[in-house]
Amino acid sequence: MRVFSALLAAAMLLAFAASSVDAAPVQLSLKTDAMISGARVTLADVVTSGDGEQTNSTAWKALAAIDLGSAPRTGYTERYARKEIERLVRARGLDTAVVWRGADAVRIERIAQVFDSAKIADSAEAYLRDTLRSDDTRIELQLSAPLPDLQLPTGRLELKPRAMPPAQALHSRVTVWVDLIIDGVFVRSVTAQFNLRAYRPVLVAKRDLPKGTTPPCEALQVREADVAALDSPPFPADCKLVQGNLKRALALGAPLLKSSLQAPIAVSQGDSVSLQLVAGALLLESRAVAIADGEVGQRIPVKPSSSTETIVAEVIAPGVVKVSVK
């Protein structure tokens, strides 16, 4: 009986000792400086723990994973006070005693990698060439100025040029914005500026052409020109498509632009026109007099033959206008 009692007491003592070890507080020492590689700061980044046995404990692993916030941007530092870190640890509600040592605050800096900005320029150039790709266009691009190398956070880098319509890209000086994404998180944007030349066949005048005339085919020829340097898009290089009159005189060798031509007048002031009155499926037709010139698609005032008042109608064809009634 005495032997059994002695064994029981020894077992209880060992159990108490074991529980005392498990319940021993975790000792954490706050660093003075910490270098962070990821986008988030954890407690493990800013403290050192006790012996190896402690770092393998469940309590330490739970503490080490506590998220303290976002890492600073590359090139910047942030200061975390120990009191604030203690508050964040307590807020997690872990049933673990902690003994704090070390600094009163830790200075955090994010590890940077030097990135060759030539890759950004290459990405921007490839995007421009793809945007302006055309069977009849020859592109020449030159970077206006080399981009400086960047200090970026470590991680998987992705370059994303921002989309732009071809008309916006077709200029002698064009800027491409490139977004830098690291591990799926936007970091910053970089601009790459280019000098652009885009050679394409265009119609040019073979002689001086006066204002108000429709350029005939024999007065035009096809020649390659830098369309990026033009004030507006050129007219298609097919003289058979030319309609309308020149808004201003076209000099010898000057390109024919879309903005150079005024659409043909479908209705002239004083013309007698067909007036269509549309109300749902009902169509009534009468006569009217145009009070102003108008192109197809324009709205002009007309005076119906049966009225002394003018109304506004849309020109839908030569000599035809329409009024829709809802």
ChimeraX attribute file (.defattr): number of C-alpha atoms within 10 A of each C-alpha:
attribute: neighborCount
match mode: 1-to-1
recipient: residues
	/A:1	6
	/A:2	7
	/A:3	7
	/A:4	9
	/A:5	10
	/A:6	11
	/A:7	12
	/A:8	12
	/A:9	11
	/A:10	12
	/A:11	12
	/A:12	12
	/A:13	12
	/A:14	12
	/A:15	12
	/A:16	12
	/A:17	12
	/A:18	12
	/A:19	11
	/A:20	11
	/A:21	10
	/A:22	15
	/A:23	13
	/A:24	14
	/A:25	16
	/A:26	19
	/A:27	18
	/A:28	20
	/A:29	17
	/A:30	23
	/A:31	19
	/A:32	16
	/A:33	17
	/A:34	18
	/A:35	16
	/A:36	20
	/A:37	17
	/A:38	17
	/A:39	18
	/A:40	14
	/A:41	22
	/A:42	19
	/A:43	20
	/A:44	19
	/A:45	21
	/A:46	25
	/A:47	21
	/A:48	17
	/A:49	18
	/A:50	12
	/A:51	9
	/A:52	8
	/A:53	9
	/A:54	17
	/A:55	16
	/A:56	10
	/A:57	12
	/A:58	12
	/A:59	19
	/A:60	21
	/A:61	13
	/A:62	14
	/A:63	19
	/A:64	19
	/A:65	13
	/A:66	16
	/A:67	17
	/A:68	18
	/A:69	11
	/A:70	12
	/A:71	22
	/A:72	20
	/A:73	16
	/A:74	17
	/A:75	12
	/A:76	10
	/A:77	15
	/A:78	14
	/A:79	13
	/A:80	15
	/A:81	14
	/A:82	20
	/A:83	11
	/A:84	12
	/A:85	19
	/A:86	12
	/A:87	10
	/A:88	15
	/A:89	19
	/A:90	14
	/A:91	9
	/A:92	12
	/A:93	8
	/A:94	11
	/A:95	9
	/A:96	18
	/A:97	13
	/A:98	17
	/A:99	11
	/A:100	17
	/A:101	15
	/A:102	14
	/A:103	14
	/A:104	14
	/A:105	18
	/A:106	20
	/A:107	15
	/A:108	22
	/A:109	20
	/A:110	24
	/A:111	19
	/A:112	18
	/A:113	14
	/A:114	11
	/A:115	16
	/A:116	13
	/A:117	16
	/A:118	13
	/A:119	12
	/A:120	24
	/A:121	22
	/A:122	13
	/A:123	17
	/A:124	26
	/A:125	20
	/A:126	12
	/A:127	19
	/A:128	24
	/A:129	15
	/A:130	11
	/A:131	16
	/A:132	17
	/A:133	13
	/A:134	11
	/A:135	7
	/A:136	11
	/A:137	17
	/A:138	17
	/A:139	17
	/A:140	13
	/A:141	17
	/A:142	12
	/A:143	18
	/A:144	14
	/A:145	11
	/A:146	11
	/A:147	17
	/A:148	10
	/A:149	12
	/A:150	14
	/A:151	14
	/A:152	20
	/A:153	25
	/A:154	19
	/A:155	15
	/A:156	10
	/A:157	17
	/A:158	15
	/A:159	16
	/A:160	16
	/A:161	21
	/A:162	12
	/A:163	13
	/A:164	13
	/A:165	9
	/A:166	13
	/A:167	12
	/A:168	9
	/A:169	19
	/A:170	21
	/A:171	21
	/A:172	16
	/A:173	17
	/A:174	18
	/A:175	17
	/A:176	21
	/A:177	17
	/A:178	22
	/A:179	18
	/A:180	19
	/A:181	17
	/A:182	18
	/A:183	14
	/A:184	11
	/A:185	12
	/A:186	12
	/A:187	15
	/A:188	11
	/A:189	14
	/A:190	17
	/A:191	15
	/A:192	22
	/A:193	20
	/A:194	22
	/A:195	16
	/A:196	23
	/A:197	21
	/A:198	20
	/A:199	18
	/A:200	20
	/A:201	20
	/A:202	24
	/A:203	24
	/A:204	24
	/A:205	22
	/A:206	18
	/A:207	15
	/A:208	13
	/A:209	20
	/A:210	15
	/A:211	15
	/A:212	14
	/A:213	15
	/A:214	17
	/A:215	21
	/A:216	13
	/A:217	15
	/A:218	10
	/A:219	15
	/A:220	23
	/A:221	18
	/A:222	17
	/A:223	15
	/A:224	17
	/A:225	20
	/A:226	19
	/A:227	23
	/A:228	23
	/A:229	16
	/A:230	14
	/A:231	10
	/A:232	16
	/A:233	17
	/A:234	21
	/A:235	20
	/A:236	16
	/A:237	19
	/A:238	14
	/A:239	19
	/A:240	9
	/A:241	10
	/A:242	18
	/A:243	14
	/A:244	16
	/A:245	18
	/A:246	21
	/A:247	16
	/A:248	14
	/A:249	14
	/A:250	22
	/A:251	15
	/A:252	14
	/A:253	15
	/A:254	17
	/A:255	24
	/A:256	25
	/A:257	20
	/A:258	13
	/A:259	14
	/A:260	20
	/A:261	21
	/A:262	16
	/A:263	16
	/A:264	14
	/A:265	17
	/A:266	18
	/A:267	26
	/A:268	17
	/A:269	15
	/A:270	14
	/A:271	15
	/A:272	19
	/A:273	21
	/A:274	19
	/A:275	25
	/A:276	20
	/A:277	17
	/A:278	15
	/A:279	12
	/A:280	9
	/A:281	5
	/A:282	8
	/A:283	11
	/A:284	11
	/A:285	12
	/A:286	12
	/A:287	17
	/A:288	24
	/A:289	21
	/A:290	27
	/A:291	19
	/A:292	14
	/A:293	17
	/A:294	25
	/A:295	19
	/A:296	18
	/A:297	13
	/A:298	14
	/A:299	18
	/A:300	20
	/A:301	20
	/A:302	25
	/A:303	21
	/A:304	19
	/A:305	14
	/A:306	9
	/A:307	9
	/A:308	8
	/A:309	10
	/A:310	16
	/A:311	14
	/A:312	15
	/A:313	22
	/A:314	21
	/A:315	24
	/A:316	18
	/A:317	16
	/A:318	16
	/A:319	19
	/A:320	20
	/A:321	30
	/A:322	20
	/A:323	17
	/A:324	12
	/A:325	9
	/A:326	6
